[in-house]
Amino acid sequence: MKLEVKRIGNSTGLILPRDLLGKLNLEQGDWLYVTENADGTVRLSPCGPTFEKGMKIAEKAMKTYRNALAELAKRAGSSGSRAISCRPSTSIN
């Protein structure tokens, strides 16, 4: 997606299309966090750096304990337990 940097009053900014706001679950007045990556790209995320750090720790744990988690998921599925899902962080790279 290509966005034009525009003058907005005495500031400069981006106007995000409505469909992108919906995809990111953002409304006027919400905050976006900007993360500069080592490769020079920038990431915009509705989640803060603390959340991102927590997600990296969780991803590492899920990779480490993949087999145990798969077994637990099988058992939970057979017992009729319901899975809990969350909206993943969406980012613009």
C-alpha positions in Angstrom: 0.0 0.0 0.0 1.3 3.4 -0.9 0.4 6.4 1.3 1.2 10.1 0.6 2.7 12.2 3.4 0.5 15.3 3.6 0.3 18.6 5.4 -2.4 18.4 8.1 -2.8 21.8 9.7 0.6 22.8 11.0 1.8 19.2 11.1 2.7 16.5 8.6 1.1 13.1 8.6 -0.5 10.2 6.9 -4.2 9.6 6.3 -5.0 6.0 6.7 -7.7 4.5 4.5 -10.9 3.3 6.3 -10.3 -0.3 5.3 -6.8 -0.2 6.9 -8.2 1.3 10.1 -10.7 -1.5 10.2 -8.0 -4.1 9.6 -5.9 -2.7 12.4 -9.0 -2.2 14.6 -8.1 1.5 15.0 -10.3 4.5 15.6 -9.6 8.2 15.5 -7.6 9.1 18.7 -6.0 5.7 19.0 -2.2 5.4 19.2 0.2 3.6 16.9 3.7 2.5 18.0 6.6 3.0 15.7 9.4 0.5 15.8 12.6 1.0 13.8 14.0 -2.4 12.6 17.7 -3.2 12.1 17.2 -3.4 8.3 16.0 0.2 8.2 12.3 -0.5 7.8 9.7 0.9 10.1 6.9 -1.1 11.7 3.6 0.5 12.8 1.6 -1.5 15.4 -1.4 -0.8 17.6 0.4 -2.8 20.3 3.1 -1.3 22.5 6.8 -2.4 22.8 6.0 -4.3 26.1 3.4 -6.4 24.3 5.8 -7.1 21.4 8.5 -8.2 23.8 6.0 -10.5 25.5 5.0 -12.0 22.2 8.6 -12.7 21.3 9.0 -14.6 24.6 5.8 -16.5 24.0 6.9 -17.4 20.4 10.2 -18.8 21.7 8.4 -20.8 24.4 5.9 -22.2 21.9 8.8 -23.3 19.6 10.7 -24.9 22.5 7.6 -26.7 23.9 5.9 -27.4 20.5 5.5 -31.1 21.1 4.0 -30.7 24.6 1.7 -28.0 23.4 0.5 -30.1 20.5 -0.3 -33.0 23.0 -2.1 -30.6 25.3 -4.1 -29.3 22.3 -5.1 -32.8 21.3 -6.3 -33.6 24.9 -8.2 -30.3 25.2 -9.9 -31.0 21.8 -11.0 -34.5 22.9 -12.4 -33.2 26.2 -14.7 -30.7 24.6 -12.8 -27.6 25.8 -13.2 -24.4 23.8 -10.2 -22.6 22.4 -9.6 -19.0 23.1 -8.5 -16.8 20.3 -7.1 -13.3 20.2 -6.7 -10.8 17.4 -3.1 -10.9 16.3 -1.1 -7.8 16.0 -1.2 -6.4 12.5 1.7 -4.3 11.3 2.6 -2.3 8.2 6.1 -2.9 7.0 
